[in-house]
Amino acid sequence: MSTNPITATVDFEARGVQHGFLRLPASRDESAWGNVMIPVTVVAGGAGPTALITGGNHGDEYEGPIAIMDLARRLRVEEVAGRVILIPQMNAPAFRAGRRTSPLDGGNLNRAFPGRPDGSATEKIADYFTRQLLPMADFVLDFHSGGRTLDFLPFAAAHVLEDKAQEEACMDAMRAFNAPFSMRLLEIDAGGMYDSEAEAQGKVFVTTELGGGGAARAEMVAVARKGLRNFLIHAGILDGEPEIAPSVMLDMPDADCFTFAETAGVFEPAVDLGARVRAGEVLARVWPVEATGREPVEYRARREGIFAARHWPGLVGQGDCLAVVAEVVEELS
């Protein structure tokens, strides 16, 4: 197999605190011999597990990257038993453009795994994580939010897995993160995801959805900061007591949780995030833009639960996700 051209300016095996880059050669109009510089911090304090903490998998999601950048400037080697690898901008080109996908090749990093060492820029980044970074890690936390097009209740999530021992370890880490909501999640489009690759390699993997709308909110950044610290305490890397508050356990077991637009138009939410809804209740209306005097198309919940995610922009396109309803499993304390 070809060698990945990404090189690290840090030594992942060295003890101490290092701030550097993953350097990806990227020849383009603006810079013939240019590079994509992906910031990375490594804090290694000796024997112990490794946690790989990532954000910016999609470039228009900011809550996780803020929490990661904050920890990168504060974390001291004497606090760490093991190693923490912090990468706030996995898809750095997309992050700096404020886009979900890369402006270099249009790539969606979270659909590009396991990647290719001789592929596009996005595929090279995916391959480097697959073959270099994930094998180092025991625990993996990947921050997401809704970006410019979705808004979510603040939840940490773990996936339904074939290996039930691994699934339970992931669920334990998700509960330890202690977001206001905790989600047991069955993905409906898991192909090419970073999540799937990490889980296939046997890692304890947790992801999040923390708000959205293409901008950070103070409430969501606070959830990210607290959850990151709790996650590292759970991993045995940081000492101290986790900060625990009540959390609602949710489940997204099947496709009936999702509602997609069959028509384009103006999006009207009929309920707000966090509302308890009944099966058959109107979640949203889509109003036609071509003329007045026409009825909107109503979209109804196919199950009872909590309104967990919604389309964010005022206009909606055919096929867009309008709403997500999750089942309430239990109130956690």
C-alpha angles and dihedrals in degrees: 000000000000120000116253110243093216113110129188124227089203129072107234091198097052122102117238138041119313130178116193146115146273100230117210117185107230118173110201142149093276096048123017094195095026131142138210106234112207111191117232134177123196121193112184122178104171133268117019143077126312123237120198109202118190141177136164093056081141113034100224096059116094114166096081096043090053092052091046094049090049092052092045091061095044108037114107126202093234089061094057128086101188124352139311121199112195121194113167096177111043091164096037096174091054092043094054091047092049090235133130090229134041119273088210097065108351089251123161101213093202090060096042103076136157082024132192129264090216097039134093122313090266092049090050091053090049091049092051091054091045098049104025113025107030093053088059094054134087096177125033126191118183117186120215137167133176098276119202097326108043139043123204140190106250106268141154115216142201125188135240105253136186090232101070094191090056090044091054092049089053091047090051091053090047091053090048091055084062103201115175086261128032118202132205099203135198107192116223093197108031098147113123095002124147086225092060093048093049091049092046087056090054098251127153097247131189128174133183144209109205114176119294140191093138096283137078123251124205093235092054095045088053090053090050094049094048094043093050092054092045090050092053091047089051090050090055092243099109125042125223140065120305118238105243130189132164115291132190115227112223134183131206099190103165149356093284087080090070130074119194129192116251091184135041124234145088114341117228116181110213093197134024129242113283095028118136109236136190127225108272094024116134110256100175146351128217114208120206116243099201098081145346125255095052128120121245121240110249122215119202135199115259093202141025116259145088125318098245106168139013142185109267113200119077093240123059130200129215108276096021119137107255103178146353124210118195127195117245109233103174145326108255125206 
